[in-house]
Amino acid sequence: MSTYNAEDRDLSVEMIMTTLPLETGNAQENVVDIANRMKEHGRGSLIVTEYATTSDGHKTTIMPAGIITERDIVRKIVAESKVPKLLRHMK
């Protein structure tokens, strides 16, 4: 990752993006486990993955299915006074 000046108007996404490896999880994980993993790795988001399947139902490769962010957790769990340990996944 390149260094940059905060006043630079020609910043590219590459200059500020989070580089690989990214943290991943699956949609069936508990919100608390996801939040703890994000905290442990100093990340503000986590890529949610799922297996792609063939027409006959065989799992093939892992594909990104979405993203969960700190903001999602605050707005959809904390602000609504939900109990995260009881939630299997958010919508």
C-alpha positions as CSV (number, residue, x, y, z in Angstrom):
1,M,0.0,0.0,0.0
2,S,1.3,3.4,-1.0
3,T,1.7,6.3,1.4
4,Y,-0.5,9.3,0.7
5,N,-1.1,12.9,1.7
6,A,-4.5,13.8,3.2
7,E,-4.7,16.7,0.8
8,D,-4.0,14.7,-2.3
9,R,-6.9,14.9,-4.7
10,D,-5.7,12.1,-6.9
11,L,-6.1,9.3,-4.3
12,S,-6.9,5.9,-5.9
13,V,-8.9,3.3,-4.1
14,E,-5.7,1.1,-4.1
15,M,-3.9,3.7,-2.0
16,I,-6.4,3.4,0.9
17,M,-8.0,0.0,0.6
18,T,-7.6,-2.8,3.1
19,T,-5.3,-5.4,1.5
20,L,-5.4,-9.1,1.5
21,P,-6.0,-11.3,3.5
22,L,-9.5,-10.1,4.3
23,E,-11.4,-11.5,7.2
24,T,-14.3,-13.8,6.2
25,G,-17.1,-15.6,7.8
26,N,-20.4,-17.3,6.9
27,A,-24.0,-16.2,7.3
28,Q,-24.7,-18.9,9.8
29,E,-22.2,-17.6,12.3
30,N,-23.3,-15.9,15.5
31,V,-23.1,-12.0,15.4
32,V,-21.0,-12.1,18.6
33,D,-18.5,-14.4,17.1
34,I,-18.2,-12.2,14.0
35,A,-17.9,-9.0,16.1
36,N,-15.1,-10.7,18.2
37,R,-13.2,-11.7,15.1
38,M,-13.5,-8.2,13.7
39,K,-12.1,-6.8,17.0
40,E,-9.4,-9.4,17.2
41,H,-8.1,-8.6,13.8
42,G,-8.7,-4.8,14.0
43,R,-11.2,-4.8,11.1
44,G,-14.3,-2.7,10.7
45,S,-15.9,-5.2,8.4
46,L,-16.0,-8.8,7.4
47,I,-16.7,-10.4,4.0
48,V,-19.6,-13.0,4.3
49,T,-18.9,-16.0,2.1
50,E,-20.9,-19.0,0.9
51,Y,-20.3,-22.1,-1.2
52,A,-21.3,-21.9,-4.8
53,T,-23.1,-25.1,-5.8
54,T,-23.6,-27.0,-9.0
55,S,-27.0,-27.8,-10.4
56,D,-26.8,-31.2,-8.7
57,G,-26.1,-29.6,-5.3
58,H,-22.4,-30.2,-5.0
59,K,-20.4,-27.5,-3.3
60,T,-17.7,-26.0,-5.5
61,T,-15.9,-22.8,-4.5
62,I,-16.3,-20.2,-1.8
63,M,-17.8,-17.0,-3.1
64,P,-18.5,-13.6,-1.5
65,A,-22.1,-13.3,-0.6
66,G,-22.1,-9.9,1.3
67,I,-20.4,-7.8,3.9
68,I,-21.1,-7.1,7.5
69,T,-19.8,-3.9,9.1
70,E,-19.5,-2.3,12.5
71,R,-22.3,0.0,11.4
72,D,-24.6,-2.9,10.6
73,I,-24.0,-4.3,14.1
74,V,-24.7,-0.9,15.8
75,R,-27.8,0.0,13.7
76,K,-29.4,-3.5,13.4
77,I,-28.5,-5.0,16.8
78,V,-27.4,-2.4,19.4
79,A,-29.8,0.4,18.4
80,E,-32.7,-2.0,18.3
81,S,-31.8,-3.6,21.7
82,K,-31.5,-7.1,20.2
83,V,-29.7,-9.9,21.9
84,P,-26.8,-10.7,19.5
85,K,-26.1,-14.2,21.0
86,L,-29.6,-15.3,20.0
87,L,-29.4,-14.1,16.4
88,R,-28.2,-16.6,13.8
89,H,-27.9,-14.0,11.0
90,M,-29.1,-10.5,10.2
91,K,-31.3,-9.3,7.3
